[in-house]
Amino acid sequence: MMTRRGMLLGTIGSFAGAALLSPATQAFVIEEIPADVSKALAAACRPAADNHASLLKSARDDLLARIAKGLLPMGASEQVGCPVCGCNFIVSADGAL
């Protein structure tokens, strides 16, 4: 007679075996980042980097325009994320970061 524990372990074992042997598990490959790309990403991940300066300026200009239209209060601030490296910055109307 089969117990519930035996059925449960058999079910889990069969699913685990099927998952390990399926072709979908062979689709994942780990690749190293080339050295030049790694250096470029590391350089982009600093608040003082040139590409962040233009992002912060455009975000601040947009924030000031919305404050001028009355859409936001005078002391509003906004969180901005860099689309390249994912860094997050807080932009305020007075220019403090």
N, C-alpha and C positions, 0 to 999 in steps of 0.2 A: 504494500500500500504506500502511495506517495503522500508525503506530508506537504503542508503549505510552504514550509521553509524550503524543501527540496524543489518544489515547483518555482518558487520565487528565485532561488539561486540559479536554476536552469534557465529561466527566462532572461535574467540579467546576463548570464554567461553567453547565451546565444546572441543577444543584442551586442554585447561587447565584441564577440568574435566577428560578427558581421560588420561592425564598424571598423575594426582593424583590417579586415581583408578587402573592404570595398575600394574601388578605384578612386573614389572621391578623396580618400585620405592621402593618396599619392599626388594630389594636385597642389599641395602646399609645399613651397620651396622657400627656404630662407636665403636671402642674398645679402651680401655685405654692401654698404654704401661706398662708392669710390671715394678716394681721398680728396679729390678736388671738390666734389659735391658736399662732402662732410665739412670741409673748411668753409665753403660758401654758406651753408646752413648755420654753422657756428657763428660766422661773422654777422649774419642777418638777425641773430637773436640777441641783440643789444639795443637798448633804448636810444643810444647815440648814433646808431647806424644811419647812413644817408637815406636808405629806403624807408625807414620808419619816420624820418623827419617830414617827408612829403605826405605820408599817411596821417600823421598827427596834425599837420597844418590843414589838410582838407577836412578832417573831422572837426577841428576847432572852428573853421570858417562855416561849416554846415551848422554847428551848434549855435554860433553867434547869429546866423541868419534866422534860425528858428526862434531864438530869444527875441530878436528884433520884430518878428511877425507876431509875437505874443503867444506862440504855441508852447513855450516853456517858461518857467519862472527865471528871474534874474540870476540866481546863484546856481543854476543847473549844471550838472556834470554828466558825462556820458562815458561808458566803457567801450573801448574800441579794440577789436582783435585783428592782429596782422594775418592776412590770408596766406602769407608765405611760411612763416614759422610758428604761428599760433600764439605769439606773445600778446598779453592783454595790457592795455594802458587805460588810464582814466584821464579824460580830457575835460577841462573846466573852462568856463568863460573867461576867467582872469588869467589863463595861461599856465596855471600851476599843474604839474603832472604828478 
